[in-house]
Amino acid sequence: MAKMVSIRWHLLSNLVLIILLLSGAIMGTMVYGTRGAVLLMSRLVISQTINQAEGQLARFFEPVVDELELIRSWGESGVFQTEDSQKLQRMLVPVMAHHKPIAMVGVSDGQGNKIMVTQNGQAHTIKDSPPPGDAAALKQKNDIVHWVQNERVPIIEIPGLTLSTEYISPAGQEHRVEFCIPLINLQDFVQNIRIHDQGNIFVLTDAAPPQVIGYSNKGQLGRGLAGKDIFLKSPRDLNLPFFQDADRAFRGSASHGQVISDPVRFSSENQVWWGAGRYCQLSPNHELMIFFMVPESDLLGRLQQRRQWVAMIALVVLLGGIIRAFMLANRLSKPLELLAHQSERISKGRLEPGEPVVSAITEVGRLTRAHEKMRLGLKTLFKLETDLRLARQIQQNTIPASLPHIEGFDIKAWNEPADETGGDTFDVVGIKSVQNDGVVELTTGNADRALILLADATGHGIGPALSVTQLRAMLRMAARIKPDVSTIATQINEQLNADLPEGRFITAWLCDINSSNGILKWFSAGQGPLLYYRAQTDSVEQFKPDSLPLGIVCAMDASKLSSVEMARGDIFAVISDGIFEARNPQRQQFGMPRVTTLLQQCHQRSAAAILERLREAVNDFSDNASPQDDQTVIIIKRL
């Protein structure tokens, strides 16, 4: 057993030891750790700068991609046609005016007729090759944005990048929309990225070999060298010593899609540089490479000249710290000893007030007040913990332990709250029969029909848990009177609008499933997207919500229900946003594409196996971290 000492001498000895160790570490680092400091600073500076550059490049391209998707939706809905060039001009010029990087927009049809509209509003009609593929194939890929590296942007004849997408008009014609982004616009954007004073950023394509499409020139590329001299050229082909030296240093240092773990150090023209690179994902098939280089002299600064000053200051601080440690140990010991005694008493469950602790030291006074708040808080927490356990038990009892059996369907559901209580819930109400007198018989066994609910209240915790529990109770009561989805949704919305406080609402999906015909009829109040896997085409379709969430407006039209007749092997998945928004350690979201891919890969499995695979995928993606939001999933498979 270690020898016991008083807090006064223990505090004094440890403070003196810490001061000695810190002073020695500071002086040793300054004398021997200059190189290590440079490596550490280079890691921090380069990592932060590349993260910043990557984020700003994403903000440069994402609005352009969004506008391309918007124009494609116009085309699919028949808003404009390639034959009406004036109307195209009126619609496309504002798009380019809103997004300055876009220099030209082109729209072409399946016969090769193409209209190019430039930034100044002029339209040019040219003959172009028709979009590839037939209509059936195009429907399978009409949500893909294609990135194309061009030698020159058509009409304006300057180097640039082109992104395009294809769609089918209501008349069944194939069309292609192209956005042209001159590299000079990307260059202007890159040069405005705020980086280290003497650092340089280079943006390259992922071609083989990579080609330069953007850079921040701070003297390393040569005087008078313009973008046209290096755009779309490989660094190895440029007769520039800085590029050639950097290329040799980076070659083979980074694996695909990863950040270089340690910055690369290289020399160029009598100057030492540090640099690193990263792949920036623009689309599943297109990436950019970002490289950042900074001179070692910028990182080192005047550290060499200041080492002696730091050593002298450290010595003075050492002596003063030892003296101050003696004084501080005496001033802290008595109140801390008393607080330690009271903490021991509280640890034994004795939460009554103790002897007052008096000290002139501000921090000790704050600690004393915090100690008292902790004592009072523990009394409250003991009661809250009991209440939370009871609330969780009540809410868990509302979630069905077993689901009714619907002939021809395989149904599985799961819920995981983020806190003790959650804002998500689900229910499957089995309906065995409806008597002539209107009496509805509910069952947990074999059922002819079922009402299925998934609800997600804003937030998570006790308040949202009460809201969704109330919603589930109203559903059960309504199902006994009149199991009609439209009537139930309308009546529940009116009641929630009256009960929920301002700013609170519930997204809900209410479904009626019939074993006799395999038809699902549902009403979605803000709950979406809803995913439907069609076995015949091996495709996943998304259904949007039918209305606003419950509780926002009093009068809600729920008379029009969405429906689908499920074929054998079809899967209907209703998933709360806690699944889609689950994040990995890099703060990336699990997202919709991973869910749709999983449905396609596991469509031959049972509903329970699909659900279990989805849970495993989310846990693996988030590195088994605790969920930040409630998670609920309902899987319905047609047998």
C-alpha positions as CSV (number, residue, x, y, z in Angstrom):
1,M,0.0,0.0,0.0
2,A,1.4,3.4,-1.0
3,K,2.4,5.8,1.8
4,M,-0.2,8.3,2.6
5,V,0.7,12.0,2.6
6,S,-1.2,15.2,3.2
7,I,-2.8,17.1,0.3
8,R,-0.5,20.0,1.1
9,W,2.7,18.1,0.6
10,H,1.3,16.0,-2.2
11,L,0.1,19.1,-4.1
12,L,3.4,20.8,-3.5
13,S,5.6,17.9,-4.7
14,N,3.5,17.3,-7.8
15,L,3.4,20.9,-8.8
16,V,7.1,21.3,-8.5
17,L,7.6,18.0,-10.4
18,I,5.3,19.2,-13.2
19,I,7.0,22.5,-13.4
20,L,10.4,20.8,-13.7
21,L,9.1,18.4,-16.3
22,L,7.4,21.1,-18.4
23,S,10.4,23.3,-18.3
24,G,12.8,20.5,-19.3
25,A,10.4,19.4,-22.1
26,I,10.2,23.0,-23.4
27,M,13.9,23.4,-23.5
28,G,14.6,20.0,-24.8
29,T,12.0,20.5,-27.6
30,M,13.5,23.8,-28.6
31,V,17.0,22.4,-28.6
32,Y,16.4,19.0,-30.2
33,G,12.8,19.1,-31.5
34,T,12.9,21.7,-34.3
35,R,12.5,19.2,-37.0
36,G,9.7,17.5,-35.1
37,A,8.0,20.8,-34.6
38,V,8.2,21.5,-38.3
39,L,6.7,18.1,-39.1
40,L,3.9,18.6,-36.6
41,M,3.1,22.1,-37.9
42,S,3.3,20.9,-41.5
43,R,0.7,18.2,-40.7
44,L,-1.6,20.6,-39.0
45,V,-1.2,23.4,-41.7
46,I,-1.5,21.1,-44.7
47,S,-4.4,19.0,-43.2
48,Q,-6.4,22.1,-42.3
49,T,-5.6,23.8,-45.7
50,I,-6.5,20.7,-47.8
51,N,-9.7,20.3,-45.8
52,Q,-10.6,23.9,-46.4
53,A,-9.7,23.7,-50.1
54,E,-11.7,20.5,-50.5
55,G,-14.7,22.0,-48.8
56,Q,-14.6,25.2,-50.9
57,L,-14.2,23.1,-54.1
58,A,-17.2,21.1,-53.1
59,R,-19.1,24.4,-52.7
60,F,-17.9,25.5,-56.1
61,F,-19.2,22.4,-57.9
62,E,-22.2,21.4,-55.9
63,P,-24.5,24.3,-56.9
64,V,-23.6,23.6,-60.6
65,V,-24.6,19.9,-60.2
66,D,-27.8,21.0,-58.4
67,E,-28.7,23.3,-61.3
68,L,-28.0,20.5,-63.8
69,E,-30.4,18.2,-61.9
70,L,-33.0,21.1,-61.9
71,I,-32.8,21.6,-65.6
72,R,-33.0,17.8,-66.2
73,S,-36.2,17.8,-64.1
74,W,-37.6,20.6,-66.3
75,G,-36.8,18.5,-69.4
76,E,-38.4,15.4,-67.9
77,S,-41.6,17.4,-67.1
78,G,-41.7,18.9,-70.6
79,V,-41.1,22.5,-69.4
80,F,-39.0,23.3,-72.5
81,Q,-38.1,21.8,-75.8
82,T,-35.0,22.1,-77.9
83,E,-37.0,23.5,-80.9
84,D,-37.9,26.6,-78.9
85,S,-34.6,28.4,-78.7
86,Q,-36.0,31.7,-77.4
87,K,-37.7,30.0,-74.5
88,L,-34.5,28.1,-73.7
89,Q,-32.6,31.4,-73.7
90,R,-35.1,32.9,-71.3
91,M,-34.8,30.0,-68.9
92,L,-31.1,29.2,-69.1
93,V,-29.6,32.7,-69.0
94,P,-30.8,33.4,-65.4
95,V,-29.3,30.0,-64.4
96,M,-25.9,31.1,-65.7
97,A,-26.3,34.6,-64.2
98,H,-26.9,33.0,-60.8
99,H,-23.9,30.6,-61.2
100,K,-21.0,32.6,-62.6
101,P,-18.7,29.5,-63.2
102,I,-21.1,28.2,-65.9
103,A,-20.0,29.8,-69.2
104,M,-22.3,27.9,-71.5
105,V,-25.3,25.5,-71.3
106,G,-26.1,23.1,-74.2
107,V,-29.3,21.2,-74.8
108,S,-29.4,18.5,-77.5
109,D,-32.0,16.0,-78.7
110,G,-31.8,12.5,-80.1
111,Q,-31.5,13.8,-83.7
112,G,-28.3,15.7,-83.0
113,N,-29.9,19.2,-82.9
114,K,-28.1,21.2,-80.2
115,I,-28.6,24.7,-78.9
116,M,-25.7,26.3,-77.0
117,V,-26.5,29.3,-74.8
118,T,-23.5,31.4,-73.6
119,Q,-23.1,33.6,-70.6
120,N,-24.0,36.8,-72.5
121,G,-27.4,35.2,-73.6
122,Q,-26.4,34.4,-77.2
123,A,-27.7,31.1,-78.6
124,H,-26.0,28.9,-81.2
125,T,-27.5,26.0,-83.0
126,I,-25.1,23.3,-84.0
127,K,-25.2,19.7,-85.1
128,D,-24.1,17.3,-82.3
129,S,-24.0,13.5,-81.8
130,P,-27.2,12.2,-80.2
131,P,-27.1,11.0,-76.6
132,P,-25.9,7.4,-76.3
133,G,-28.2,4.4,-75.5
134,D,-31.8,3.6,-76.1
135,A,-34.7,4.9,-74.0
136,A,-34.8,1.8,-71.7
137,A,-31.1,2.1,-70.8
138,L,-31.4,5.9,-70.4
139,K,-34.1,5.4,-67.8
140,Q,-31.7,3.3,-65.8
141,K,-29.0,6.0,-65.7
142,N,-30.9,9.3,-65.9
143,D,-29.8,10.2,-62.4
144,I,-26.1,10.1,-63.2
145,V,-24.1,13.3,-63.8
146,H,-21.2,12.7,-66.3
147,W,-18.0,14.7,-66.0
148,V,-16.0,15.2,-69.2
149,Q,-12.6,16.7,-69.5
150,N,-12.5,18.9,-72.6
151,E,-9.6,20.4,-74.5
152,R,-11.7,23.4,-75.3
153,V,-15.2,24.5,-74.4
154,P,-17.3,24.6,-77.7
155,I,-18.2,28.0,-79.2
156,I,-16.1,30.1,-76.8
157,E,-13.0,27.9,-77.5
158,I,-11.3,28.1,-74.1
159,P,-10.0,25.2,-71.9
160,G,-12.7,23.9,-69.6
161,L,-14.6,21.0,-68.0
162,T,-18.0,19.8,-69.0
163,L,-20.6,18.0,-66.9
164,S,-23.7,16.5,-68.6
165,T,-26.8,14.4,-67.9
166,E,-29.4,12.7,-70.1
167,Y,-33.1,12.5,-69.7
168,I,-36.2,11.4,-71.7
169,S,-38.8,14.0,-72.4
170,P,-42.6,13.3,-72.0
171,A,-42.7,12.7,-75.7
172,G,-40.2,9.9,-75.4
173,Q,-37.2,11.7,-77.0
174,E,-33.7,11.4,-75.6
175,H,-32.0,14.6,-74.6
176,R,-28.7,15.7,-73.1
177,V,-27.9,18.8,-71.0
178,E,-24.4,20.1,-70.7
179,F,-22.8,22.7,-68.5
180,C,-19.4,24.1,-69.6
181,I,-17.1,25.5,-66.9
182,P,-14.0,27.3,-68.2
183,L,-10.9,26.5,-66.3
184,I,-10.2,30.2,-65.9
185,N,-13.3,30.4,-63.7
186,L,-12.1,27.5,-61.6
187,Q,-8.7,29.2,-61.5
188,D,-10.1,32.4,-60.2
189,F,-11.9,30.5,-57.5
190,V,-8.8,28.6,-56.4
191,Q,-6.7,31.8,-56.3
192,N,-9.3,33.3,-53.9
193,I,-9.0,30.4,-51.4
194,R,-7.4,31.8,-48.3
195,I,-4.3,29.7,-47.5
196,H,-1.0,30.0,-45.9
197,D,1.0,33.2,-46.8
198,Q,3.5,31.4,-49.1
199,G,1.7,28.2,-49.7
200,N,0.5,26.9,-53.1
201,I,-2.6,24.9,-54.0
202,F,-2.7,22.8,-57.2
203,V,-5.8,21.1,-58.5
204,L,-5.3,18.2,-61.0
205,T,-7.6,15.8,-62.8
206,D,-7.5,12.0,-62.0
207,A,-6.5,11.2,-65.6
208,A,-3.4,9.2,-66.4
209,P,-1.2,11.2,-66.2
210,P,-2.9,13.9,-64.1
211,Q,-3.5,17.3,-65.7
212,V,-3.5,20.8,-64.1
213,I,-6.8,22.6,-64.0
214,G,-6.3,25.1,-61.2
215,Y,-3.5,26.6,-59.1
216,S,-2.5,29.5,-56.9
217,N,0.7,30.9,-58.4
218,K,2.9,32.6,-55.8
219,G,6.1,32.8,-57.8
220,Q,6.9,29.1,-58.3
221,L,5.5,28.9,-61.8
222,G,7.6,31.6,-63.4
223,R,6.9,35.2,-64.2
224,G,4.4,35.9,-67.0
225,L,3.2,32.3,-67.1
226,A,-0.5,32.3,-67.9
227,G,-3.1,29.6,-67.2
228,K,-3.3,28.7,-70.9
229,D,0.4,27.6,-70.7
230,I,-0.3,24.9,-68.1
231,F,-4.0,24.1,-68.2
232,L,-4.7,20.5,-69.1
233,K,-1.0,19.6,-69.1
234,S,0.7,17.0,-67.0
235,P,3.2,18.3,-64.4
236,R,5.8,16.0,-65.9
237,D,5.4,17.6,-69.3
238,L,5.9,21.2,-68.0
239,N,9.5,22.4,-68.1
240,L,9.2,23.9,-64.6
241,P,11.7,22.8,-61.9
242,F,9.2,23.3,-59.1
243,F,6.6,21.0,-60.7
244,Q,9.2,18.4,-61.6
245,D,10.7,18.3,-58.1
246,A,7.2,18.1,-56.5
247,D,6.2,15.3,-58.9
248,R,9.2,13.2,-58.1
249,A,8.6,13.7,-54.4
250,F,4.9,12.8,-54.5
251,R,5.2,9.9,-57.0
252,G,4.2,6.7,-55.2
253,S,3.7,8.4,-51.8
254,A,-0.2,8.4,-51.7
255,S,-2.6,5.5,-52.2
256,H,-5.8,6.0,-54.1
257,G,-8.4,8.0,-52.3
258,Q,-6.3,8.6,-49.2
259,V,-4.5,11.5,-47.6
260,I,-0.8,11.2,-47.5
261,S,-0.2,10.2,-43.8
262,D,3.0,12.1,-43.4
263,P,3.8,15.3,-45.4
264,V,6.4,14.9,-48.1
265,R,9.5,17.0,-47.8
266,F,11.4,18.0,-50.9
267,S,13.8,20.7,-52.2
268,S,13.3,22.9,-55.2
269,E,15.5,25.8,-56.4
270,N,17.4,26.0,-53.1
271,Q,14.3,26.0,-51.0
272,V,12.8,23.2,-48.8
273,W,9.1,22.5,-49.1
274,W,6.5,20.4,-47.3
275,G,3.4,19.1,-49.1
276,A,0.5,16.6,-49.2
277,G,-2.4,15.7,-51.5
278,R,-5.8,14.2,-51.4
279,Y,-8.5,12.8,-53.8
280,C,-11.7,15.0,-53.9
281,Q,-14.7,13.0,-55.0
282,L,-17.0,14.8,-57.4
283,S,-19.0,11.8,-58.5
284,P,-18.8,8.0,-58.3
285,N,-16.6,8.0,-61.5
286,H,-14.8,11.4,-61.3
287,E,-12.3,12.8,-58.8
288,L,-9.9,15.7,-58.5
289,M,-6.6,15.7,-56.8
290,I,-5.7,18.6,-54.5
291,F,-2.1,19.3,-53.6
292,F,-0.8,21.9,-51.1
293,M,2.8,22.9,-50.7
294,V,4.3,25.3,-48.1
295,P,7.9,26.4,-47.6
296,E,9.7,25.0,-44.5
297,S,10.9,28.5,-43.8
298,D,7.3,29.6,-43.3
299,L,6.7,26.8,-40.8
300,L,10.0,27.3,-38.9
301,G,9.8,31.1,-38.8
302,R,12.3,32.6,-36.4
303,L,12.3,29.6,-34.2
304,Q,16.0,29.2,-34.4
305,Q,16.7,32.7,-33.1
306,R,14.2,32.4,-30.3
307,R,15.4,29.2,-28.8
308,Q,17.8,31.0,-26.4
309,W,15.0,33.4,-25.4
310,V,12.7,30.6,-24.7
311,A,15.3,28.7,-22.6
312,M,15.9,31.8,-20.5
313,I,12.2,32.5,-20.0
314,A,11.7,28.8,-19.1
315,L,14.3,29.0,-16.4
316,V,12.8,32.2,-14.9
317,V,9.3,30.5,-15.0
318,L,10.8,27.4,-13.4
319,L,12.1,29.4,-10.4
320,G,8.9,31.5,-10.1
321,G,6.7,28.5,-10.4
322,I,8.5,26.6,-7.6
323,I,8.0,29.6,-5.3
324,R,4.4,30.0,-6.3
325,A,3.8,26.3,-5.8
326,F,4.7,26.6,-2.1
327,M,2.2,29.5,-1.7
328,L,-0.5,27.8,-3.7
329,A,-0.2,24.5,-1.8
330,N,-0.9,26.2,1.5
331,R,-3.8,28.2,0.2
332,L,-5.5,25.3,-1.5
333,S,-4.9,22.5,1.0
334,K,-7.5,23.3,3.7
335,P,-10.6,24.0,1.5
336,L,-9.6,21.0,-0.8
337,E,-9.2,18.7,2.2
338,L,-12.7,19.8,3.4
339,L,-14.2,19.3,-0.1
340,A,-12.6,15.8,-0.3
341,H,-14.2,14.9,3.0
342,Q,-17.6,16.0,1.8
343,S,-17.1,14.1,-1.5
344,E,-16.5,10.9,0.5
345,R,-19.7,11.6,2.4
346,I,-21.7,12.1,-0.8
347,S,-20.2,9.0,-2.4
348,K,-21.8,7.0,0.4
349,G,-25.2,8.4,-0.5
350,R,-25.4,11.0,2.3
351,L,-26.7,14.0,0.4
352,E,-27.5,16.4,3.3
353,P,-25.7,19.7,3.4
354,G,-22.1,19.7,4.9
355,E,-19.9,22.1,6.6
356,P,-19.5,25.4,4.7
357,V,-16.2,25.8,2.8
358,V,-14.7,29.3,2.9
359,S,-11.9,30.4,0.6
360,A,-10.8,33.7,-1.0
361,I,-9.6,31.9,-4.2
362,T,-12.1,32.4,-7.0
363,E,-11.6,28.9,-8.4
364,V,-12.0,27.3,-5.1
365,G,-15.2,29.3,-4.5
366,R,-16.4,28.1,-7.9
367,L,-15.5,24.6,-7.1
368,T,-17.4,24.8,-3.8
369,R,-20.5,26.2,-5.5
370,A,-20.2,23.5,-8.2
371,H,-19.8,20.9,-5.5
372,E,-23.0,22.1,-3.8
373,K,-24.8,22.1,-7.2
374,M,-23.5,18.6,-7.8
375,R,-25.0,17.5,-4.5
376,L,-28.4,19.0,-5.3
377,G,-28.2,17.6,-8.9
378,L,-27.5,14.1,-7.7
379,K,-30.7,14.2,-5.6
380,T,-32.6,15.3,-8.7
381,L,-30.9,12.8,-10.9
382,F,-31.7,9.9,-8.6
383,K,-35.3,10.7,-9.0
384,L,-35.0,11.4,-12.8
385,E,-33.2,8.1,-13.3
386,T,-36.1,6.3,-11.7
387,D,-38.6,8.3,-13.8
388,L,-36.7,7.6,-17.1
389,R,-36.5,3.9,-16.4
390,L,-40.3,3.9,-15.9
391,A,-40.9,6.1,-19.1
392,R,-38.7,3.8,-21.2
393,Q,-40.5,0.7,-19.9
394,I,-43.9,2.3,-20.7
395,Q,-42.8,3.3,-24.2
396,Q,-41.2,-0.1,-25.0
397,N,-44.4,-1.7,-23.9
398,T,-46.3,0.2,-26.7
399,I,-44.0,-1.4,-29.4
400,P,-45.4,-4.8,-30.4
401,A,-43.3,-7.7,-29.2
402,S,-44.7,-9.8,-32.1
403,L,-46.3,-8.9,-35.4
404,P,-49.5,-10.3,-36.8
405,H,-49.2,-12.7,-39.7
406,I,-50.6,-11.4,-43.0
407,E,-50.9,-14.1,-45.7
408,G,-48.6,-13.5,-48.6
409,F,-46.4,-11.0,-46.7
410,D,-43.2,-11.1,-44.7
411,I,-43.1,-8.1,-42.3
412,K,-40.3,-7.1,-39.9
413,A,-39.8,-3.9,-37.9
414,W,-37.3,-2.6,-35.5
415,N,-36.7,0.5,-33.3
416,E,-33.7,1.9,-31.4
417,P,-34.0,5.1,-29.4
418,A,-31.0,7.4,-29.1
419,D,-31.8,8.2,-25.5
420,E,-33.6,6.4,-22.7
421,T,-36.8,7.4,-24.5
422,G,-37.1,8.1,-28.2
423,G,-39.2,10.2,-30.7
424,D,-39.6,7.2,-33.1
425,T,-42.2,4.4,-32.9
426,F,-43.9,1.9,-35.1
427,D,-47.0,-0.3,-34.8
428,V,-48.6,-3.1,-36.8
429,V,-52.3,-3.5,-36.0
430,G,-53.7,-6.8,-37.3
431,I,-57.4,-6.7,-38.4
432,K,-59.0,-10.1,-38.5
433,S,-62.5,-9.0,-39.6
434,V,-65.0,-6.3,-39.7
435,Q,-68.5,-7.3,-38.5
436,N,-71.8,-6.2,-40.0
437,D,-72.4,-3.9,-37.0
438,G,-69.1,-2.1,-37.7
439,V,-67.2,-3.8,-34.9
440,V,-63.5,-4.3,-35.8
441,E,-61.7,-7.3,-34.4
442,L,-58.0,-6.8,-33.8
443,T,-55.5,-9.7,-33.5
444,T,-51.9,-10.4,-33.0
445,G,-52.2,-13.7,-34.9
446,N,-53.4,-14.4,-38.4
447,A,-55.0,-11.3,-39.9
448,D,-56.7,-10.4,-43.1
449,R,-55.5,-6.8,-43.1
450,A,-53.2,-4.7,-41.1
451,L,-52.6,-1.0,-40.3
452,I,-48.9,-0.2,-40.2
453,L,-47.5,3.0,-38.6
454,L,-44.0,4.6,-38.5
455,A,-43.9,7.9,-36.7
456,D,-41.0,10.3,-36.0
457,A,-41.5,13.3,-33.7
458,T,-39.2,16.2,-33.8
459,G,-36.3,15.7,-31.4
460,H,-35.8,12.7,-29.1
461,G,-36.3,12.3,-25.4
462,I,-39.3,12.3,-23.1
463,G,-41.3,15.0,-25.0
464,P,-41.2,13.4,-28.4
465,A,-41.7,10.0,-26.8
466,L,-45.0,11.2,-25.3
467,S,-46.1,12.6,-28.6
468,V,-45.5,9.4,-30.6
469,T,-47.0,7.3,-27.8
470,Q,-50.1,9.5,-28.0
471,L,-50.2,9.0,-31.8
472,R,-49.9,5.2,-31.4
473,A,-52.8,5.2,-28.9
474,M,-55.0,7.3,-31.2
475,L,-54.2,4.8,-34.1
476,R,-55.2,1.8,-32.0
477,M,-58.5,3.5,-30.9
478,A,-59.3,4.6,-34.4
479,A,-58.6,1.2,-35.8
480,R,-61.3,-0.3,-33.6
481,I,-63.9,2.1,-34.9
482,K,-63.1,2.6,-38.6
483,P,-59.9,1.2,-40.0
484,D,-59.8,3.7,-42.9
485,V,-56.4,5.4,-43.5
486,S,-57.8,8.7,-44.9
487,T,-60.2,9.1,-41.9
488,I,-57.6,8.1,-39.3
489,A,-54.9,10.5,-40.7
490,T,-57.3,13.4,-40.9
491,Q,-58.7,12.9,-37.4
492,I,-55.2,12.3,-35.8
493,N,-53.8,15.4,-37.5
494,E,-56.6,17.6,-36.1
495,Q,-56.0,16.3,-32.6
496,L,-52.2,16.7,-32.8
497,N,-52.6,20.2,-34.2
498,A,-54.5,21.1,-31.1
499,D,-52.2,19.3,-28.6
500,L,-48.7,19.8,-29.9
501,P,-46.8,23.0,-28.8
502,E,-45.7,25.5,-31.5
503,G,-42.7,24.3,-33.5
504,R,-43.5,20.6,-32.8
505,F,-44.7,18.1,-35.4
506,I,-44.7,14.4,-36.2
507,T,-43.8,12.8,-39.6
508,A,-45.8,9.7,-40.0
509,W,-46.4,6.9,-42.6
510,L,-49.8,5.1,-42.2
511,C,-50.4,2.1,-44.4
512,D,-53.3,-0.3,-45.0
513,I,-52.1,-3.8,-46.3
514,N,-54.5,-6.3,-47.7
515,S,-53.7,-10.0,-47.9
516,S,-56.3,-10.7,-50.5
517,N,-54.9,-8.6,-53.3
518,G,-51.4,-7.7,-52.2
519,I,-52.1,-3.9,-52.4
520,L,-50.5,-1.4,-50.1
521,K,-52.4,1.9,-49.6
522,W,-50.7,4.5,-47.6
523,F,-50.6,8.2,-46.6
524,S,-47.3,9.8,-45.8
525,A,-47.4,12.9,-43.7
526,G,-43.9,14.3,-44.2
527,Q,-42.3,10.8,-43.9
528,G,-39.9,10.1,-46.8
529,P,-38.4,9.0,-49.0
530,L,-40.2,5.7,-49.1
531,L,-38.3,2.9,-51.0
532,Y,-39.9,0.3,-53.2
533,Y,-37.8,-2.5,-54.7
534,R,-39.2,-4.0,-57.8
535,A,-38.0,-7.6,-58.3
536,Q,-38.9,-7.7,-62.0
537,T,-36.6,-4.8,-62.9
538,D,-34.1,-5.1,-60.0
539,S,-34.6,-1.3,-59.4
540,V,-35.5,0.8,-56.4
541,E,-38.2,3.5,-56.7
542,Q,-38.6,6.4,-54.3
543,F,-42.0,7.8,-53.2
544,K,-42.2,11.3,-51.8
545,P,-44.4,12.3,-48.8
546,D,-48.1,13.1,-49.6
547,S,-48.4,16.1,-47.3
548,L,-46.8,18.2,-44.6
549,P,-46.1,16.4,-41.2
550,L,-48.9,16.0,-38.7
551,G,-49.7,18.8,-36.3
552,I,-48.6,21.7,-38.5
553,V,-51.9,22.7,-40.1
554,C,-55.4,21.9,-38.8
555,A,-57.0,21.1,-42.2
556,M,-55.1,18.4,-44.1
557,D,-56.4,16.6,-47.2
558,A,-55.7,12.9,-46.7
559,S,-58.4,11.7,-49.1
560,K,-55.9,10.7,-51.9
561,L,-53.9,7.7,-50.9
562,S,-50.8,6.4,-52.6
563,S,-50.9,2.7,-53.5
564,V,-48.9,-0.1,-55.1
565,E,-49.7,-3.7,-56.0
566,M,-46.8,-5.7,-54.8
567,A,-45.5,-8.6,-56.9
568,R,-43.6,-11.6,-55.6
569,G,-40.2,-10.6,-54.4
570,D,-41.1,-6.9,-54.2
571,I,-39.9,-5.0,-51.0
572,F,-41.3,-1.9,-49.5
573,A,-39.0,-0.2,-46.9
574,V,-39.9,2.7,-44.6
575,I,-36.9,4.1,-42.8
576,S,-36.6,7.0,-40.4
577,D,-33.9,9.7,-40.9
578,G,-31.8,8.2,-38.0
579,I,-30.6,5.6,-40.5
580,F,-29.9,7.9,-43.4
581,E,-28.1,10.5,-41.2
582,A,-25.9,8.0,-39.3
583,R,-22.3,9.3,-39.5
584,N,-18.9,7.6,-39.7
585,P,-15.9,9.0,-37.8
586,Q,-15.2,11.2,-40.8
587,R,-18.7,12.8,-40.3
588,Q,-20.0,11.4,-43.6
589,Q,-23.6,10.3,-43.7
590,F,-24.8,6.7,-44.4
591,G,-27.1,8.2,-47.1
592,M,-29.7,6.9,-49.5
593,P,-27.4,5.2,-52.1
594,R,-26.1,2.7,-49.5
595,V,-29.7,1.7,-48.5
596,T,-30.8,1.2,-52.1
597,T,-27.7,-0.8,-52.9
598,L,-28.3,-3.0,-49.9
599,L,-31.9,-3.6,-50.9
600,Q,-30.8,-4.8,-54.3
601,Q,-28.1,-7.0,-52.9
602,C,-30.3,-8.6,-50.3
603,H,-33.6,-8.8,-52.1
604,Q,-33.7,-12.6,-52.0
605,R,-33.4,-12.7,-48.2
606,S,-36.2,-12.6,-45.7
607,A,-37.5,-9.4,-44.2
608,A,-35.7,-10.2,-40.9
609,A,-32.4,-10.9,-42.7
610,I,-32.7,-7.7,-44.8
611,L,-33.3,-5.7,-41.6
612,E,-30.5,-7.4,-39.8
613,R,-28.1,-6.7,-42.7
614,L,-29.1,-3.0,-42.7
615,R,-28.4,-2.7,-39.0
616,E,-25.0,-4.4,-39.4
617,A,-24.2,-2.0,-42.3
618,V,-25.1,1.1,-40.3
619,N,-23.1,-0.2,-37.3
620,D,-20.1,-1.0,-39.4
621,F,-20.3,2.4,-41.1
622,S,-20.6,4.4,-37.8
623,D,-17.8,2.2,-36.2
624,N,-20.4,0.9,-33.7
625,A,-20.9,4.4,-32.3
626,S,-24.1,5.2,-30.3
627,P,-26.9,6.5,-32.5
628,Q,-27.3,10.3,-32.5
629,D,-30.9,10.1,-33.5
630,D,-33.7,7.5,-33.1
631,Q,-33.6,4.7,-35.7
632,T,-36.7,2.9,-36.9
633,V,-37.1,0.5,-39.9
634,I,-40.1,-1.4,-41.4
635,I,-39.5,-4.0,-44.1
636,I,-42.5,-5.4,-46.0
637,K,-41.7,-8.2,-48.5
638,R,-44.2,-9.9,-50.9
639,L,-43.9,-13.6,-50.8
